[in-house]
Amino acid sequence: MNDSTWGAPPPGAGFQGAPDQGRATPGAFHSGAAGAPAHEAGGGPRTRHTPSVSDPGGSDGGHGRPGPYGPQGSGSSGPAGSGGPSGFGGASGSDGASGSGGSATSRPGSASGPGPAPQGGKKRAGRDLRAAIGVGVGLGVVILAALFFYKPVFLGVIVVAVVVGLWELTSRLTERKEIHAPLVPLAVGGAAMVTAGYLRGPEGAWVVMALTTLAVLAWRMTESPDEYLRDVTAAVFATFYVPFLATFVALLLAADDGPWRVLTFLLLTVVSDTGAYAVGWRFGRHKLAPNISPGKTREGLGGAIAFSMAAGALCMQFLIDGGVWWQGLLLGLAVAVTATLGDLGESMMKRDLGIKDMGTLLPGHGGIMDRLDSLLPTAPVVWLILVAFTGAA
């Protein structure tokens, strides 16, 4: 973008002296009390007033002067903000117009002025795409092999995911908020909860959840009473959020056509995420929840719904015993909504904790909890809809 965009003066106007001679403020040309007028190198006194040019990097006092990336003010995400806009290599820090390297106002044409605006606005995924695809394919193979080989093996996969997820969540709570939710009773109770749900149904899961809560309360009593209520509250939340919601995957598995129900649940959630990413990346213009997850768009949500409904119709018609295609449309719609809410919910938690990912176990993805964010709240909804349409089987 050329200098005229910023309201810059024509060539030849402004200061012509050497850079090390210092710069006079515009007010110095209007007041004789400020000292002698500035002189050219080897010339006479300057008689021409120089127009004041506002800083294109957002140093206009936070009044939101328009810039190449929209309104700019204090805290704007323009090229001179902290880090620049996502996906662009804009100037930041001391290299930007409003960075911490100095307080002088930048002027177009000077070395410290902003560079040209990024051309083309090319989008980037923001993660190691090859690693993400490789890990995703590997996880898919392991899950499918366990799912259709022997049901108890897949039940073990659920238990491992629950325990690792609890470890990631409690670790981040301790590191970022100094909240000490006891991991041992959570992990033991979580594994027992998933197993009880598979063997005894929802009633068994509820009983184990109550016992796990009591175990957490008792375990925490062995330590200082300071912040007791805070710690046990976080632990009870973790009990519900990870193992209890994951128990509904075990309930899906327990049905006669359990592997196909679990496969439908997984496929619809993955297709919803994929549709949201593909459509949002290509057509996304309107932010869905900018304060929670700036990358999500309304167009992406529409893509998630469309993809998930189409996949749901196919899955209900061909994979689920007694299923009808129109039931799959409703199932796909519900999955798209709950998966999006789950993703936003965990994004909210991570923003509160000040982290990008819950863990680092899965290259290109983050941690286990970063992959469970959409799955956990979707599991009870899928279980309930399938039971309503086809029975518990």
N, C-alpha and C positions, 0 to 999 in steps of 0.2 A: 504494500500500500504506500503511495507516494506521500510526500510531506504535506501536500495540500489538504489531505484528509484531516490533518490535525490543526488546520488553520495556521500553518506556518507562514512567515513572511517571504516575499520573493527573494531570489538570489541577490546577494550583495547587501541586503539589509542586515542589521544586527551588529554584533561585535566583530571587529576585524583585527584586533590586537593579538599578540602572542598569547598562547594558553596560559603561560605562567605569570602573566601580569595581573591576574585576578579579574573578576567580573563585577561590574557595578550593578546594583539593583535598579530596576526601572525607576524607582522613586528618586534616585540620585540625580536624574536628569531634570527633575522638576523642582528641586530644592537646592539653593546655594549654600545652605548651612551644613551640608554633608561633606564639604571639602571641595577641592579643585575638580573641575570636570575632567573626564577621562580623555586621553590624547591618543591619536594614532602613533604607531612607531615612526618617529621622524616627521610627523605632520602637525597640524594645528588642532585647536580644540574642536570637539565634535559638536555640531549644531543640530544634528538630526536625531529626533527621538526614535528609539527602537520600540516597536510594539511588543507587548508582553505576550509570551507564548506559554500556555498551560502545559503542564507535564502530561504527555500521553500515557504515562504509565500508571496513572491513578493518584498522583500527588496533588489533587485539586481540593484537598481538604475533606474528601469523602462525600462530595456532592453528587457523585454518580454521573460524571461527564461521559458521554458515549465514547466507546472505543471500538476496536475491531472485533472484540468478542462480546459486545453488549455493554450495558451500563457498568461503569467502573467507579469504585470508591474504595474506602478502606475495607479490605477483606475481599475484594473482587478477585476473580480467577483469571484475569487477563494475563498477558505475557510478562508483566512486571510483578505479578503476585508471587506468593511463596510456592514455587514449583511450577507455575504456568498451568495452562489448561491440560486436562488429561488427554494423553495421546499426542501431544505436540511437544516439540523440543524447544519451547519458548525460553526466553531469558528469565532468570530468577535470582534471588539473593542479591549479592553485590553487583551482578552484571546487569540487573534490571534497572529500569528508570527509577523505581522507588525502593530499591534494595537497601540494605544496611550499609553499603559502602560509602555513602555520603548523602548530604541533604540538599545539595545544589540542584536546581531545576535543570533537567536535560533539555537540549534544544535540537530540533531536527537538523541533521547534517553533521552533528558532533559525534565523536567516537563513542560517547556514552549513551547516545539515543537508542531507541528500540530498533531492532532490525526489521526487515520486511515481514509482513504477516505470513504465516505458513500457507503455502500454496496447496490448493486442492482439498485440504481438510481430510486427509487420509486417516481412516480409523485403524486402530490396532487392538488386538484382543487383550493385551496387558499381562499375559502370562506366557509361559513356555508352552506353546501349542503342541509341539511334538511330544514333550513329556506328558502333557495332559492327555493326549490321545492314547499314547502307549499305556499309561497307567489305567485309563478308563477301559481300554480293551482287555487288559490283563485282569482287572477286577470283574469285568463281565464274564470272562471265560471261567474264572474260579466260581463265581456265584451260580452260573448256569450248571456247571458240572456238579456242584454240591446239591443244587436244587432238584435235579432230575436223577441223581444217582441214588441218594438215600436221604430221606427226610431228616433224620436226626443229625446228619452231617451239616445240613443247612441250618438247623437249629443251633448248632455249635457256632456257625458263622455269625448268626444274630447275637449270640451271647458275647463273642469276642468283640464285635462292633460296639455293643453296649458298654462293656468294661473299658475299652479304649476311649470311647466317647466321654465316659464319666471322668476318666483320668485327665483328658484334655480340658474339659470344662472346669474341674476343680483346680487344676494347675493354673489356668488363666485367672480364675477368681483370686487365688492366693497371690499370684505375681502382681496383678494390676490393682486389686482392691483390698488385699490383705484379709480376704474372707476365707476362713479355714473350714470348709465343709469336709467332714471325715470320709475319706475315700473307702476305707475297708468295709464298713457296713453298707455303703452305697453299692460297691462292686458285688459283694456277696448277695445282698438283697436284690440287686438288678438281675444277676444271673438266675437266681431262684424265681424271680417274678416272670421272666420270659419262659422258663421251663414249666412253671405252674400254669401259665396261660395255655401252653401247648397241650399239656396233659389234662388239666382240669377246667379249662375254659375261662371265661371272664371272672367267674366267682373266685377261682383260685388266684388269679392275678390280683384282685382286690384285697384278698386276705394277706398275701405276701407284701403288698404295698403298705398296708397298715402295720405289719410287723417290722418292715424296714424303717418306717418312720419312728417307731418306738426304739429300735436299735440305734438310730442316729441320735435321738434325744439322750439315751443312756450313755452312748460312747462319748459324746461331747461333755458329759458331766465329769469325766475324769480329768478335765483340764480346767483352766482358770474360768471363773464366771464372767470375766470381761468379754463383751461382745457375744455372749452365748446366744441370745435371741437372733442376732444377725446371722451367725454361722448355721444354726439349725434351720432357719428360714430358707437360706440358700440351698441347704442340703435337701430339704423337702421339695423345693422347686426342681432341683436336679433329679430327684427320684421320679417325679412326674414327667419331666421333659424328655428324659432319655429312656430309661427302661420301661416305664409304663406305656408310653406311646409305641415303643418298639414291640411290646407284647402283642399288639394287634397284627403284626406281621406273622408272629407265631400262630395266632388264631386263624389267619388266612391259610397258613400251611397245614393246619390240623384237618381241614376239610378233605373229603375224598378226592376232589380235584384240586387239592391244595397247591401243588406246584404251578398249575396253570393260573390260579388266582394270584399267587405271588408274582408270577411272570407278568400278568396283566397290570398289577400294581406298579411294578418296576418300569415296565415299558411306558405306561402313560405318564409317569413322573418324568422319565428321561425325555420323552417326546415333548412334553410341555416345556421343559427347560430348553430343549433344542429349538423349538419353534419360537420361544421368546427371544433367544439369542439371535437366531437367523433373521427374523423379521425386524427386531429392534436394531440390529447392526446395520441393516440395509435401509430401513425406512424410518427408524426412530427419530422423532423430532420433539415430541412433547413428553416432558418428564412425568413419571408416574408418582414417585415419592422422593423428590430431590433432597430432602433433609435426612433421609434414611439411606437410600441407595441411588446416587445420582445417575448411575448407568442404566437404570431401568426406565423404560418408556411405556406409554400407553399403547403405542403401536406394537411393542413387544408383547404386552399382555394379550392383545388381540391375536397375535400369532400363536401364543401359548394356547389360548382357548381353541382356535381353529384346528391346530395340529392335534391337540389332545382329544377333541371331540371326534375327529376322523379316526384316530387310532382306537378310541374307545368303541366306536361302532364296529370296527373290524374285530377287536378282541372279544367283545360280547357275543358276536355272531359266530365266531369260529373257534374260540378257545374255552369259553365258559359253558358248562353244561346247563341247558335250559335258558341261556341268555338270548336276548333279541337285540337287534342292532340299535333300535331307538333308545333302549336302556343304556347302551354305550355312549350315546350322545350326552345324556344327563351325567353319566359317570365321568366322562371326559371333561365336561364343564366344571364339575365339582373338583376334580383333580387339579385343573389349571388354577382355580382360585386358591385352594388350600396350599398348593406347592408355592405359589407366589407369596402368600401370607407367611408361610414358613420361612422362605428365603428372606423376606423383609424383617421378620421377627429376629432371626439370628443376626442380620445386619445391624439391627438396633442394638443388640447385646454387644456386638463387636465394637460398635462406635462408642458405647458406654465404657467398654474396657480399653479403648484406645488401641486396638489391634486390627490387623488386616485379615489374618487367618487364625483359627483356633489351634492349629498345629502345623507340623511340617512333615508328617509321615508319608504323604502322597505327593510326589513332585508334580508341579503343575496344577494341583488341586488344593493344597493346604493340608488340613488334617481330616480325620474321620468325621468330625462334627461338621466340617465344611461340605461334606457330601451327604450328611444326614439331614441337613437343614430343611430340604424340601420333602424328604421321605417321611420324617417322623410325624408331622401333623397330617400328612395325607393318608397314612396307614389306617387310622380309625374311621375315616370317611369312606375309604374304599371298602373296608370290612362291613360297615353298616349298610351301604348301598347294595352290595352283593347279597347280604343276608336278606334285605328287604325284597330284592327282585327274584332271587333264586333259592333262598333258604340257606341254612347253615351247612347243609350237605354233610 
